[in-house]
Amino acid sequence: MLLAPWGGAGASVDACEANVRTLTVLEQSLARTLRLEPAQCMAATYADLTGEVGAMQISRARWLLDV
């Protein structure tokens, strides 16, 4: 199997999910620290978008790989 050296498909998808979660939290933290309202709103929206798109991709990967 192609993903066997990294713990298999399940471990690879779990690692990707953890990375998406970490990036989303980082972007949310950035949004909270910004003081200019338009920039804060854009950063928060981007964080939400990252989380939603990441969740969709992880869900699709789990379904396709059946893990």
Secondary structure, DSSP 8 states (H G I E B T S, - for coil): -TTGGGTHHHHHHHHHHHHHHHHHHHHHHHHHH--SHHHHHHHHHHHHHHHHHHHHHHHHHHHHHT-
